[in-house]
Amino acid sequence: MFPKQNRLCGQLRIEQLYKDGQRFVAWPLRVTYQPTETETQILVWAPKSLFKHAVQRNHLRRLMREAYRLHQDLLGDNHYLIAFNYMDKEEQSYETIEKAICKALKKISGK
């Protein structure tokens, strides 16, 4: 279960995140993040240009959301806006995505 309040929505907030946020790569993900005063919200994205079938994109997004949900405690009490963009041309296993998410969350929180 991934509640609505944890999803990053709204064109203005997303544009602001990509404009002012910090970026790094935790292969196969590009991570953009920015501290915020409100609750932590994430955006997961798999590009249509790399995965033509919606089934593939939905599967990748589901894997990224699940890995984040299981490891969101790595952020501690800090709040962020985070975008996870899938970059690889091939679908990776859940274990690879989970390692990338953990690495990204540790780097964001400074641990």
Buried (B, 14 or more C-beta within 10 A) or exposed (E): EEEEEBEBEEEEBBEBBBEEBEEEEBEBBBBBBBEBEEEBBBBBBBEEEBBEEEEBBEBBBBBBBBBBBEBBEBBEEEEBBBBBBBBBEEBBEEEBBBBBBBBBBBBBBEE
